[in-house]
């Protein structure tokens, strides 16, 4: 009789363990799905969205500059970043260089607002902008794109052809 009671208890323990494992696996799937949920950044109604995983990554950054760069990297294609700068405008390095277009200011405003909300005591708009433009410049360097083409390069190329 004791053996049957012991066996019954073991079966109950196995069943309970299996139930716990199934519950954990089901919750793990839900958490993975939640990582792909969309999170609206900035303010409600901004219409600027990132995935939960992208938001969690950006939100884990320790400064507003790093958070901003993380969100810019999520929300803009590399090609767009390579061809643009934060606010558009003339080159300060080469006055003859063509003006680069500005990044989408609705998206930039939402990123800026998210960073400012997370780091209200330390946020500075000028440092935020500098961090974004420095990131874009670093991307150009990594992709072997001249920061600013020399004004003399184009006439030399045309003369050779």
C-alpha positions in Angstrom: 0.0 0.0 0.0 2.9 2.4 0.9 4.5 1.6 -2.5 1.3 2.6 -4.3 1.0 5.8 -2.3 4.6 6.6 -3.0 4.1 5.9 -6.7 1.0 8.1 -6.7 2.9 11.0 -5.1 5.7 10.6 -7.7 3.2 10.7 -10.6 1.6 13.8 -9.1 5.1 15.5 -8.8 6.0 14.6 -12.4 2.6 15.9 -13.6 3.1 19.1 -11.7 6.7 19.5 -13.0 5.4 19.0 -16.6 2.7 21.6 -16.1 5.3 24.1 -14.8 7.6 23.4 -17.7 4.7 23.9 -20.2 3.7 27.1 -18.5 7.2 28.4 -18.7 7.6 27.5 -22.3 4.2 29.2 -23.1 5.3 32.4 -21.3 8.7 32.4 -23.0 6.8 32.4 -26.4 4.7 35.3 -25.2 7.7 37.2 -24.1 9.4 36.7 -27.5 6.2 37.9 -29.2 6.1 40.9 -26.9 9.7 41.8 -28.0 8.3 42.4 -31.5 5.4 44.6 -30.3 5.6 48.2 -31.4 6.4 51.0 -28.9 5.5 54.6 -29.7 8.4 56.9 -28.8 8.3 60.6 -27.9 4.7 61.3 -27.0 1.4 59.5 -27.6 0.3 60.3 -31.1 3.9 60.9 -32.4 3.3 58.0 -34.9 7.0 57.0 -34.5 7.3 53.4 -33.6 10.1 50.9 -32.8 9.9 47.3 -31.7 9.9 46.4 -28.0 13.4 44.9 -28.5 14.7 48.1 -30.1 13.2 50.2 -27.3 14.6 48.0 -24.6 18.0 48.3 -26.1 17.8 52.1 -26.5 16.3 52.5 -23.0 19.2 50.6 -21.5 21.7 53.1 -22.7 23.4 55.1 -19.9 23.3 58.6 -21.6 20.9 60.6 -23.7 23.4 60.7 -26.5 23.8 56.9 -26.7 20.0 56.5 -26.4 19.5 59.0 -29.3 22.1 57.2 -31.5 20.5 53.8 -30.8 17.1 55.1 -31.8 18.4 56.9 -34.9 20.1 53.6 -36.0 16.8 51.8 -35.6 14.6 54.4 -37.4 16.8 55.4 -40.4 18.3 53.2 -43.1 22.1 53.3 -43.2 21.9 54.7 -46.8 19.7 57.6 -45.6 22.1 58.4 -42.7 25.1 58.3 -45.1 23.4 60.9 -47.4 22.1 63.2 -44.7 22.9 65.1 -41.5 20.7 66.0 -38.6 19.3 69.3 -39.6 20.5 69.7 -43.2 22.6 72.7 -44.0 25.8 73.6 -45.6 29.1 71.9 -44.8 31.2 73.7 -42.3 34.3 71.9 -43.5 34.0 72.4 -47.2 31.9 75.4 -48.3 31.8 74.1 -51.9 30.3 70.7 -50.9 26.6 70.2 -51.8 24.2 70.7 -49.0 23.0 67.4 -47.4 19.3 66.9 -46.7 18.0 66.9 -43.1 16.8 63.7 -41.4 13.0 63.5 -41.0 12.4 66.1 -38.2 9.2 64.3 -37.0 11.3 61.2 -36.2 14.2 63.3 -34.8 11.7 65.2 -32.5 10.3 62.0 -31.2 13.8 60.6 -30.5 14.8 63.8 -28.8 11.7 63.8 -26.7 12.2 60.2 -25.6 15.8 60.9 -24.6 14.8 64.1 -22.8 12.1 62.3 -20.9 14.6 59.6 -19.7 17.4 62.1 -18.9 15.7 65.3 -17.9 18.5 66.6 -15.7 21.3 66.1 -18.2 19.7 66.5 -21.6 21.2 69.2 -23.8 19.8 69.7 -27.3 23.2 70.8 -28.7 25.0 67.7 -27.4 22.2 65.5 -28.6 22.6 67.0 -32.1 26.3 66.7 -32.0 26.1 63.0 -31.0 23.8 62.2 -34.0 26.0 64.1 -36.5 29.1 62.4 -35.0 27.4 59.0 -35.5 26.6 59.8 -39.1 30.2 61.0 -39.7 31.5 57.8 -38.2 29.2 55.7 -40.4 30.6 57.6 -43.5 34.1 56.8 -42.3 33.3 53.1 -41.8 31.8 52.9 -45.3 34.8 54.7 -46.8 32.7 57.7 -47.8 34.6 61.0 -47.7 33.3 63.2 -44.9 33.3 66.1 -47.4 34.6 65.7 -51.0 37.4 68.0 -51.9 36.4 70.7 -54.3 39.5 69.8 -56.5 38.5 66.1 -57.0 35.7 66.6 -59.4 37.6 68.7 -62.0 40.5 66.2 -61.9 38.1 63.3 -62.6 36.5 65.1 -65.5 39.9 66.1 -67.0 40.9 62.4 -67.0 37.9 61.3 -68.9 
